[in-house]
Amino acid sequence: MLVKELIEHIQPVIEQQGFFLVEVKMKGSGRSPVFQIFIEHESGVSINDCSRLSKDISMLIDMKYPDFQNYRLEVSS
């Protein structure tokens, strides 16, 4: 359930920057989950792209899910 809700929040952020959301996985539990977000772009995905999106998604998670104090976010292609 949380993954579906998270997708609804992050997908517009990802698409606004021209990327495609491929998959979202959540590992761990409690207040320290690990979010794995996989993205693609027609011309490829750079480390800078992942870093930029990670910052944007992290801000969104901080705002929407304040109970997750020690989460880890991994954005990759």
TORGUTI-886712 format. One line per field, with one value per residue: residue number from 1; residue in three letters; x, z negated, y of N, C-alpha, C in turn. Coordinates in steps of 0.001 Angstrom, whole numbers, padded with zeros to 6 digits. Each point is the difference from the previous one (the first is absolute). Example, Ala and Ser with C-alpha at 12.3 -4.5 7.8 and 13.67 -1.06 7.14 Angstrom:
% TORGUTI-886712
i <- [1 2] $
aa <- [ALA SER] $
nx <- [013190 -000350] $
nz <- [-007800 000720] $
ny <- [-005690 001050] $
cax <- [-000890 000820] $
caz <- [000000 -000060] $
cay <- [001190 001190] $
cx <- [000900 -000770] $
cz <- [000000 -000730] $
cy <- [001200 001090] $
This chain:
% TORGUTI-886712
i <- [1 2 3 4 5 6 7 8 9 10 11 12 13 14 15 16 17 18 19 20 21 22 23 24 25 26 27 28 29 30 31 32 33 34 35 36 37 38 39 40 41 42 43 44 45 46 47 48 49 50 51 52 53 54 55 56 57 58 59 60 61 62 63 64 65 66 67 68 69 70 71 72 73 74 75 76 77] $
aa <- [MET LEU VAL LYS GLU LEU ILE GLU HIS ILE GLN PRO VAL ILE GLU GLN GLN GLY PHE PHE LEU VAL GLU VAL LYS MET LYS GLY SER GLY ARG SER PRO VAL PHE GLN ILE PHE ILE GLU HIS GLU SER GLY VAL SER ILE ASN ASP CYS SER ARG LEU SER LYS ASP ILE SER MET LEU ILE ASP MET LYS TYR PRO ASP PHE GLN ASN TYR ARG LEU GLU VAL SER SER] $
nx <- [000821 001004 000422 -001254 -000121 001160 -000373 -001183 000807 000803 -000969 -000839 000698 -000020 -001283 -000119 000901 -001021 -000131 000205 -001028 000996 000511 -000784 001044 -000573 001130 000172 -000061 -001121 000750 000609 -000939 000185 000000 -000282 000470 -000602 000850 -000569 000787 -000619 000644 -000535 000555 000356 001158 000274 -000576 000609 001088 -000268 -000392 001089 000570 -000553 000264 001202 -000024 -000478 000867 000926 -000611 -000118 001201 -000393 -000752 000349 000611 000135 -000768 000162 000486 -000342 000553 -000430 000771] $
nz <- [000000 -000842 000651 000074 -001263 -000272 000791 -000564 -001048 000256 000549 -000450 -001121 000156 000336 -000953 -000422 000620 -001197 000071 -000786 -000305 -001208 -001016 -000788 -000986 -000655 -000900 -001206 -000597 -000773 000357 000887 000988 000659 000898 000708 001004 000719 001072 001040 001039 -000576 -000917 -001070 -000402 -000614 000754 000979 -000383 -000100 001113 000597 -000497 000253 001199 000196 -000474 000625 001031 -000171 -000210 001030 000815 -000386 -000861 -000069 001289 -001145 000190 000960 000903 000870 000917 000800 000925 001013] $
ny <- [-001195 000053 -001076 -000425 000340 -000574 -000988 000123 000086 -001026 -000699 000934 -000126 -001308 -000020 000916 -000862 -000603 -000537 -001299 -000160 -000818 000230 -000294 -000179 -000642 000167 -000915 000515 000298 000716 -001118 000288 -000842 001155 -000934 001021 -000629 000716 000512 000200 000552 001008 -000803 -000523 001204 -000023 001058 -000691 -001105 000732 000647 -001120 -000525 001154 000034 -001284 000209 001173 -000672 -000985 000925 000567 -001046 -000411 000919 -001101 000061 -000210 -001282 000463 -000921 000850 -000905 000883 -000870 -000379] $
cax <- [-000821 000867 000720 -000932 -000170 001261 000055 -000887 000647 001294 -000060 -000021 001314 000905 -000418 000240 001403 000205 000364 -001067 000086 -000015 -000401 000275 000024 000210 000560 000056 -001301 -000004 000327 001279 -000086 000864 -000776 000786 -000759 000681 -000461 000610 -000146 000338 001418 000811 -000090 001324 000068 -000545 -001458 -000440 000237 -000984 -001308 000049 -000245 -001401 -000854 000248 -000778 -001400 -000195 000074 -001220 -001179 000155 000913 000347 001200 001107 001285 -000130 001083 -000563 000921 -000550 000919 -000648] $
caz <- [000000 -000061 001272 000962 -000389 000307 001459 000366 -000352 000657 001452 000662 -000161 000931 001373 000278 000393 001239 -000246 -000132 -001194 000376 -001126 -001361 -000981 -001382 -000823 -001397 -000584 -001071 000329 000708 001242 001138 001218 001220 001102 001266 001032 001327 000900 001363 000293 -001091 -001312 -000573 -001456 -000360 000080 -001186 -001155 000041 -000319 -001381 -000848 000154 -000587 -001441 -000549 000045 -001050 -001283 -000173 -000022 -000957 -001052 -000942 000467 -000388 000370 001234 000987 001321 001075 001336 001008 001258] $
cay <- [001195 001174 000127 000593 001401 000671 000144 001101 001263 000250 -000130 001313 000635 -000681 000282 001418 000146 -000743 -001390 -000977 -000821 -001411 -000840 000462 -001084 000416 -001067 000381 000273 000986 001387 000036 -000771 000295 000183 -000160 000575 -000260 000924 -000098 001146 -000461 000218 -000530 000622 000231 000081 001315 -000119 -000740 000854 001079 -000580 -000458 001174 000397 -001038 000031 001111 -000403 -001004 000698 000762 -000866 -001105 000473 -001070 -000695 000849 -000585 -000779 000089 000148 -000392 000277 -000538 -000400] $
cx <- [000861 000719 -000912 -000212 001252 000125 -000863 000642 001247 -000067 -000074 001348 000983 -000336 000212 001428 000349 000384 -001241 000231 -000163 -000553 000337 -000066 000215 000484 000076 -001392 000125 000325 001305 -000049 001081 -000903 000941 -000871 000826 -000629 000707 -000238 000447 001476 000913 -000152 001408 -000068 -000563 -001522 -000542 000137 -001052 -001391 -000065 -000292 -001465 -000945 000156 -000792 -001481 -000311 000018 -001302 -001214 000046 000959 000387 001242 001207 001341 -000108 001246 -000658 001076 -000708 001027 -000779 000115] $
cz <- [000000 001325 001046 -000280 000343 001504 000448 -000273 000834 001524 000706 -000074 001017 001441 000382 000484 001211 -000155 -000093 -001278 000411 -001139 -001318 -000913 -001377 -000772 -001437 -000518 -001055 000502 000778 001296 001004 001224 001188 001165 001264 001087 001321 000742 001370 000333 -001125 -001274 -000572 -001528 -000469 000053 -001253 -001255 -000088 -000373 -001446 -000957 000061 -000674 -001518 -000666 -000058 -001100 -001375 -000306 -000203 -001096 -001131 -001015 000422 -000269 000504 001262 000872 001380 001023 001324 001008 001255 000185] $
cy <- [001253 000215 000652 001482 000807 000239 001178 001356 000278 -000042 001365 000727 -000571 000357 001462 000241 -000861 -001459 -000869 -000794 -001456 -000850 000694 -001218 000607 -001214 000499 000278 001088 001385 000131 -000813 000405 000078 -000105 000453 -000146 000866 -000287 001301 -000475 000184 -000476 000816 000135 -000001 001338 000006 -000671 000855 001105 -000517 -000475 001152 000421 -000997 -000017 001125 -000359 -001022 000665 000738 -000921 -001069 000399 -001074 -000779 000888 -000507 -000847 000164 000003 -000351 000256 -000474 -000374 -001499] $
